[in-house]
Each structure stands twice: as C-alpha cells, then as structure tokens.
C-alpha cells in the first residue's frame, strides 16, 4: 500500500529517526534521519521492522519482547517501549514510540508511524561506564525508570543488596528535570534516632552537646535536586513520623530551631527489605509506606539476568583499565555463570578485581576464583530443592526458554530448529502455541 502525502510530509519534519509501517510490520517509508542510521530507503522498503532493528526472523512479541505495533493494534492508541536496536555503532537502547494512523471516516488503522529516540539510560554492551545489561528483567527495570524519571513522583527501588539501587537512583536523577541540581544520598542503616534527625534536617548551634555551630541537613543540601534515602526500611520506627511529616508538609526545622524552611526536592528511596511484611508486623508505618510507594521498581538479582554476566565483567575490566590486557577464560566464565551470586553485582565486582590481581599472565582461570565459586560448580555440594521449591510447570519453563532462544538467536527458524534439536515443523507448532498464549 502507499502512504498519503500528508504522512510522508510529517515523517520528514521529524528530527528523530522515523518510519511508516504496515499492519504486518513492513517498512513503507523512512525519513532522512532513519536512513542515516539504518540505510537507504530503497534497501529498507518492504523489509520488516523486526529484521532491520533486531535481526529477528519473527516479530518482537514472538521473541519475548514487547511489541509497540502489536500494542497499538490492540488498543488503537499510541504505545511506547524501550528496545535494543542494531545500529552502525552497535547495539543501542532506543525509546520506540508508535503512532497509529487511522482512516478519516472510521477507527480502522491504516498504518503506523514509528519514532525512535536514542536512550542514554544504559548500554547493552560493555562500555566501561553506567548501567550495563540486556536481559529481559534488566530491560523491564530500565523501561520503568525511563517512564518515571521525567516526573517528580517519589520512586521506591526494591531489590536485594548489591543489585545497584544507588546507581539506578542516580540514573533517575540524571534523566529528571532536576538533573542540574544536587544528588544527595543518605545511608539509613545503623543511624541512631537522634543522628537520623540531625542528618536529615540539620541543627543549630547549642541544640545539643557538641553542636558548636549551625549545620544544614541533607534536605537543605538537596534543594532543587534529588534526595536518595538508601535502605529506607532501616529508619527507626520512632523517626519515621518525622519523615512522613516532611513529605506531607514539605517543610522542616533544624534540630533546636523554631524557624520553618520550605523543602524542594525529589525523593528516591531504596530497600532490600519487604516493606509490606514490615507494615503487617508493625515495624514500618503504613501511612509512610504509601507515601514512599508511589512508583516502585524491582531490580532483578544477578542470578535472574545471566545474559548480563559477560558484558558486566567486560565493563568492570574496562573500569579497572585492564580491558585490553586481562581476559576471563572460558572455564572461568562457565564457573561464574553457574554461581548464584548472593551478593549480586557488588559481589561480582569484588570477584573480578580479586581475579585481576591473581592473573599474572593476563588470563583469569577458574583457579583464580574464590573457593565458594569453584565449589558451587562442582556439583558435590549442590543440594536438591526441598519439596517443590523452585519448580514451575513444564509448559511454562519451555515457553520461557523458547522466548529466550528467539531473542538471542541470530539466524532463521530453520537454523534455530537445528540448534534446539527439533524439526522445523515442530518449532512452528511451538511458536504457534506461544503466540496463542
């Protein structure tokens, strides 16, 4: 089908890469910005968007990703997702926005306009700085961060210790309208009651023994920027009401003072604790919980993002200035891939730094890894799960594996079937079942 002249004109007015897509994913037209990134219009026309952007042989939703075209087709409205696209510079994160174009006399969708905006939120590959990852769980967290960052909503980051909550909090700040302001962190673990209050609000001279001069608190330091409360679940119960009052009134007083000050900051919190259970146990104020849990983001543990292990390692090596001289052997990488990483990314960073110091010839081998890592891979100490712990229905496990295989396989369905050890016809049947779910 041919697109209207109006659609073509709109397309070339857009500064970001944009294309017109048919309902069956074919590229009908591309603007100049898109051609500069992905190729000339002649080589793109009639190709499928998922082939050009992802090198997939099937649409994104069949490869285990969110498909903005399918979402718009189902809802009739605009949709937006965060994807990894192939570009001449390599794989990059891209914010994809889909606009359905409807018939002037009905709600029938004629075609779609897809706009792609490069994202600086993270790198899909090792580049030495910032967030690194490409796993579905990691992408889900990134997409939520991109949604909430431009607003002033309070963000609650949830995840195990060592998953990178402070780095993600800094990312929220960097992508917000307060990015030019300060980012002020406060570690709440281990703070006595009185110290928490004085750290947060500051104090005046003579407020208590040792207060020899006025001292502004972190709320003042965060004016115009972001206040990050790390491990907010560790705030003493007696002090939680003071934080609640600050959030409700947006005013505070220094300890020992009668003068009120206005507070202007964006709040981001993080915790590894189950705040819902703490509320039920009377260990965390319910009213404060609902003040903090405006927009929650779950950070996946490293054991749930195995695809990110190698790029994370390469990124860490680059930060250690060893990227060109030190490498992990295949056996060492295999050992790490089987380890559960209770300390998550923080533990991985420590393992990499330790191994670099032990690898005299520049090759990190399994022997350079701690005993706990080597032991966990031998199978000698591996215990079977108790009862049904960790078990899922076989069909669910197969569907999850198939989605992952589709996402990472670069060839066609025939070659994928060969890799999976099944016939091409059997693969088609499984894909049909997966699509019907």
N, C-alpha and C positions, 0 to 999 in steps of 0.2 A: 504494500500500500504506500501511497505518497502522503507526506505531511503537508499541512497547509502553509501558505506563505507567511502567515502570522506566527506560526510556531517556529519556522525557520528564522524569522527576524528576531524573535525573542531569544532564541538559542544563541545567536551571535552577539547579543547585547550582554550576555552573562560573562563575567570575567573568569569565573571558575570553570574547569572542565565540565562539559555537559553533553549529553546525548539524548536522542529521541529513540524510544524503544517500542516495539510492537508488543502486543499482549503475550506473544510466545517468545519473548526475550531477544528478538533480533534487533540489531542496531540499524535504524533507518536514516539517521543523520547525526553528525557530530560537529560541535562548534570548533573554532580555531584553537581555543585553549586545550580542548581534549585531544585534537590531532597533534598538538605539540608534544603532549605527554605520551600518547598511545599509538600514534601513527597516522598516516594519511587517510582521508575519508574513503578513498577507493578500496583500500585494503581492509577497512572496518565494515563497510556496508554489507548487510545480510549476515554478518557473523553474530554469534550470540554473546551477550554481555558477560556471561559467566566464563566463556572461553577466553575473552580478551583480558578481563580483570583478574581472574583467579586461576586460569589454566585448567578449569574443571571441565569434565565431559558431561556433567549434569548441572541443573540449576542449584543455586546455593542451598535451598531448603533440603534438597536431597543429599547434600554434602555435609549436613549437620550444622548449617549456619542459618541465621535469619535472612530471609529474602525480602527486601523492601518492595519489590514489584508484586510479589505474592500478597504481602500485607495490604498494599494499596488496592489490589484487585479484590480482596476480600472485604475491605472496609469502605472502599470508594473515596478514601481520604488520603492526604499526604502521609508519608511514613519516613522514618529516619533510623539508620543503623550505623554502627561502626564496623568497618571491614578492613581486611588486609588485601591490598591490591598490588599486582605486579606492575612496576614502572621501570623505565630505563635506569633508574637509580637503585633498583632492587625492590624488595617488598616493603611497602609503607602502609601505615594506618591512614585510613581515609574515612571522613564522615560522608555518608551517602544519603542524599535526600531525594525522595521520589514524589513527583507531582503527576497525578492522573489528569489527562486532558479529555474532557467529556464532550459528547455530541451537543450542539447548541440547543437542540429541541428535546433532549432526554438525558437520562443519567448514564447512558451507555459510554463506557470508557473506550476511546478510540486508540490512544497510545499514551505513553508516559514520557515525561522529561525527567532525566536523572542528572542530578548535580553532585559533583564530587569535590569536597574541600579537604586538602591535606591536613592531617592532625599531628600536632607536636606532642601529644599526650604520652606517647611511648614509642619504642622501637620494636619491630617484630624480630629483629636480629641483633646480634651483639654490636653495640657501637660505643661502649665504654661509659655512657652517662645515662641517668634517668631510669625509668621503668623499662623493663625488658620482658617480653613474653608474647606468645602467640596461641596458647592453649585456649579452648572454649571458655573455661572457668575464668581465666585471666581477662579475656576479652569482655566477658559479661560485666566484670567489675569496672573495667575501663569505660564501657558504654554508660554505666550508671554515673560515674564520675563526670563524664562529659555532659550529661544531662543536667546534673545539679550544680556544677561549678559556676555557671554564669549567674545564678540566682544568689540570694542572700540567705537561703534556707540553712538551718542547722543540719550538719551531717554527722552521722554516727557510723564509724568504721568498726566492723566486727571481724574478729579473726584471731587465730592462735598467735602466741608470742613468736616474733621473728618473721611474720609474713609481710612486713613492710608497710605497716599502717602509717608511720610518720612520713614516709616518702610519698604515700598516696595523699596524705593531708596536705603536704607541700604542693602536690600537683593540683589539688582543688583550689588552693590559694593562687597558684600561678595562672590558672585558667579563669579566675574570677575577675570581677570588675574592681576588686580591691588589690590587685596584683602589685600596684605601685606602693602599697602600704606595707607595714611590717608583718612578718610571720613570727608569732611568739608562742613557743611551746612551753608547757608546764607538765612535768612528770609528777603524777599524783600519788604514786606508790611510795609508801613509807613516810608521808608527811604527817607530823602530829597535828592535832586540831588547830592550835594557835598559829603554827607555822603556815598551814594552808591558807588561813585567812590573811595573814600579813603578806604572803607571797602574791596572793590574788589581788588584794586591794591596796597594799602598801600600808605605811604607818607614818605618824607624825612624831617629832622629837618628844621624848618623855612618855610615850604611850605605854612603855613597859621597860623593865630593867634592861639596859643595853641599847635602847633606842636613842642614840646620841644625836641623830639628825633625821630630818624628814627623808622618807624613801618612797618613791612612787611604786605602785604594784604593777603586775603584768597586764591587768585590764587597761591601765593607762598606757602602758607600752604598746598595746595592741590597737590603740585608737586609729581608726581608718583602715585597719588591716584585719588579720585573722588570728584568733586565739585558739590554740590547739591544746586541749586537755587530754593527755595520754594516760591510759589506764584509769578512766573516769570511774570505773567500778570500785576503785580502791579509796575513793573520797570518804572520809569518816562520816557516819550517819549524822552526827551532830552538826557537821559543816555543810551537809547537802542543802539544808534550808537556806543558807546564805547564798549559795549558787543559784538556787531557784528564785530567790528574791531579785537577784541581779538580772536574771533572764526575763522576769516578769515586768520589772520597772525600768530596766535599762539605766539604772542609777546605782551609785555606790558611795561609800565613805571610807576613807583611810581609817585604819585602826587608831582609836584615840581621838578622832576628829568628829566635829559636828557638821562639817561642810559637805554637802552633797555634790557629786560630779556626774555629768552625763556620760554614759558609756556608748561608744560607737565601734563595734567590732562584729565580725562574723565568727560564729562558734563552730569548730570542728572537734569532735570527741572520738576517742578510740578506747576499746577494751577487749580483753580476751575472755572476760567473764560472761556468764549467762545472766544478763540483767533481768530477764523475765523471771527466772528462778529466784534471783535475789529479792525481787519485789514480793514474790509469793512467800518468801521466808522472812520478810520484814527487815531485810538487810539493805534495801535501797528504796528510796521514796518513790511511790508510784507517780505522783504529780511531776516529780523531776524527770522520771523516765520518759513520760510522754512529751516533756519539753525538749528532751535530747533526741528522741527517736522520731524526728521529723522525716528524715530521709536516710535510711540505713543502707549500707553497702557491705556485703560479705566478701572478705578477702580469702581466697582459697588457700589451703595449706599446700606446700610444695609437692606432697605425695599425690595431689589431685591435678597437678599440672606438669606431668613428666615431660611433655613436649618442650617445656621451657628450660629444662635442666642444662642442656648443652649451650644454648645461647647465653644463659645466665653465667655459666662458667667462663665462656669466652669474654663476656663483658667484664667479669671480675679480673681475669688475666690482663685485660687491656688497662684497667684502672691501676693494676699493680705494675704497669709498664713492662709487662712480661709477655704481652700478646704475641710478639714476633719470635720469642726465644724459648718459651715454655709451652708444652702441649701435654694433653692427657692421652695416655694410651687407650686402646680400645677396651682392654680388660678393666682399667680403672673406671672408665665411663660406664661400663656394664655393671660394675660393682655399685657405683653411686646410683644407677638407675633402679637398683633393687632395694636400696636403703630407704627407710620410711621418713627420715629427717624430722624427728620430733622437734628440733629447733628451727626448722624451716629454712628460709633464705639466709637468715643470720648464721645458722649452723653451717650452711654450705659455704658461705664467705670465709668462715674460720677454717674449714677443711681445705679450701683452695689455697689460702695464704700459708697454711702449715705445709701443704704438699709442695708448694713452690720452693720453700726453704730446704726441703729434703731432696729435691730432684737435682742432683749435681750435673747430670748430662742434659738437662732440659726436657726430659721425658718423665712425666708423672705416671708411675706404675701403681698397681694395686697395693704393693708392699708399703707405699708411701702414705696410704690411707690409715686412719686410726683402726685399732683392733675391733671396735664395735661395728664399724662398717664392713670389715672383712668377714667377721663372724656372722653377721646377719645375712650375708650372701651365700654362705657355705651350705645352709640347709640343716646343719647339725643342731642348731638351737631354735630353728623355726618351729613354733607350736601351732597346731591346727586350731581354727576358731572354735570357741566354746559354743555348743548348741548351733543355732542358726545365725550367729553373729556374722555380719558381712555378706550374707548370701542374698542374692536377688533372683527373680525368675529368670530362667534360661533365655526366654524370648527377649526380655529386657536387656540382658547382657549382650546378646547377639546384635540387637538393634543399635546399642551404643557403640559396639565395636565396628559395625558396618558404617555408621556415620563418620567415625574417626578415619576409617580406611578411605572413604570417599573424599574426605577433606585433605588428606595428605598425599594421596596417590596422584601422580602427575600424568599418567597415561590414560588410555581409553578403557572402556569397560572390559574389552577382551583381555587386555594385559592385567587388569585388576583381578579378573576371574582366575587367571593363571597364578597370580601371587597368592590368592586366597585358597587355591587348590580345589576350585569348584568349576563346573561348566558355566559358560556364558549364559545359557538359558536359566540355570539355577540362580545366577546372580540377578538376572532381570526379574525373576519371580520374587526374590528377596527385596529388591528395590521397590517393586510394586506394593508389597506388603508394608514396607517402611513409609512409602508415600501416603498410604491409606490410613496410617495411624493418626 
